[in-house]
Amino acid sequence: MKRPRFFRDSIRARLIGLSALLIGAALVAGYLTIAAILDSFITDRFDAESEAVADALIAGATVDDAGRLVAGPAPTDPRFGIPLSGWFWQIQQDGRVAAKSASLFDNVMTPPEADFIGGAGTGPGGQPLRVLRHTFTLPDSNSVMAVVVSAPRAEIDESVSRLRRPLAVSLSVLGLALALASVLQVAAGLRSLDKLGRDLRAIRSGKADHLPLPPVSELRPVASEINGLLEQNRRVLSRTREHVGNLAHSLKTPLAALDNTLPADHPGHALVARMDRQIGWHLRRARSSGASRVLGQRTPVTPVAEDILMVLRGPIRDSGLQIDLDLPPALAFAGERQDLEEMMGNLIENAVKWANAQIHISGRPDGTDRLLVRIEDDGPGMSAEDHALAIARGGRLDESGPPGTGLGLAIVADLAALHGGQLRLQRSDLGGLAAILALPA
């Protein structure tokens, strides 16, 4: 039988289920064992009563001058006087009934020939009995005497049942208490794992850059290994970016020198420009791939936007542009500042190139785990059909526009996608282009 998915996927469910199974098995075994002990105790008590009656009857028995058995005083127990009560006694001499209890009325018992204690028998009307039989002899008599005493099986079973019911209730209450204790024990035992999960989510969301060591020794090696991996990730990323920067410098410097050696009207300038654009694309693409979702990073959006506007203050002043900045102070990007600068810098620079008089930069959380940054201008904009071309590698819709490589929007779209976000283009309420950047918060 296939286990439910809940039990396959949850350590907590497995531990609680296993505890419930073991507790249930232990309680059932305990119930059966205690019930058997109680059964034995109660039946032994009934047998002891029958034994006492038999001993009293044997002690009081005598024989007359003719050798006939004479019973002594009858037992004082009133149950032996109630007709057909199941509490019977009977004394036999040479197989004939010599005396019997009043409870037998006009009936006699026919027990087996051998002596026994606690055997099964039947009384008048097929009534189930627990029977005791002893043989004995008397002085001055050669006759074989036998005494038989019985107790009703129904009364014994009722006594056992009266004890089993509270036993079952008590063990059920004990089982519930043990189950609750098991749940609390599992919850307390897994609390450190729950906290470890919360600490990992904090690192992923950029609220922390390492795991605090757990208070339990079993999880400390795990936390130490994770912290080691995080630190190794940062070192590898730093080396990768350094190598990419060195490669960019080693390629672009001789390419610029080659471009400068060509006459002004030489057709090779176009080829050099194309090579420069392709190199720029691939190097920046390699850098952005290595930067994807660095764990433990969190960058406020507002300071990045303000720094970019400060760098572009010259072109903004020369164009007489009005910049409206509407970013909540708490808005933060779950990634490195360099990546956010790359994306927002390209978009703001693009808006500055094309805007006529106004640029609006706003941001807000989208209600989940993402943030939305909207950069719009009042420039010429573009049609909906051109949006896909605008973010394609090297795509330029107007070669007569401001200078550029045509890589800015493509790089932004790639970086956003590597972080699990996206770049959307649409018509701005100001009349130009609106670039909406969706990023992890």
C-alpha angles and dihedrals in degrees: 000000000000115000118237115264091244091064093044095052104037127072088192092055092047093051094045092045092049091047091049091050094049093043091049092049092047092049093048090049090047092049093050092046095047092043090053090050091049091048090052092046094050096045090047088053091052090046089051090054091049090047091053091051091048092050091050092050092049091048093052098044120108138162127238127226090277091055094250118143116252116197120224126228114321118249113273092225104118092213089075088061098054110096114249092352092142090244099110138157129188135178120207132194116199090341095309122112108248098172138359143178122272089239089072089062105186095342133095132206123239106205125178118275097245125078117253143154122224098006124156118256143155130237133198112324092016093291109171111242140182105226136200122193129185130175120211142166133225130215116264090021133096093191123116108241125196132185121201124193125180139188125199113261091214092061091050091049091049091052090051092047092051089058096042095056097061089040091056092046092048093049091046090054089046090050092052091048091049091047090052090047089050092052091049091046093051091046091051092045094051096042090095090053090051090051090048088054091051091049090051091051089051090055092047091050092049097248092117136022100206142022119258112231110263119241092239120078095221093065099041094084089051092051091046092051092049091049089050091052091049092052092047089051091054093049093048091049092049092051091046092054092047091053092047091052091050091049092049091052094046092052103038097047096060090040091056090047090052091050091052093053093058121091114255094252096043114128089221090080090075091050091049090049090051092049091048091050093049092047090049091050097050096042094049090044090053091049093049092048091057091048098057112137101332104202119241096024125126124171126189110230101213098062090049092052091047092050092050092050089050091054090049095043092110097058090039091054093044091052094044092232124173112221120201112195117193109168125142111237092231094054108117137174120225095229145056123312091232091060093048090048089051094052100039092039092057093047096046092045089051090051091049090053095052106029119108100202113328141051125182122198117187138160141186141163112263095221097261127061096302139083130215122217115190121196115181137167140188095239128121093286121192140258122268089248090060097053094087092048091049093061095041118108109277093355115154122175097191118033089184093060128093115316120271145124099255090238102103101088092039091054091048091050091049094047092048091050092049088056092049093259136101145222119233127188124203143148114292124229085232089062100255134073126319117201113196115197116197112195139163112273 
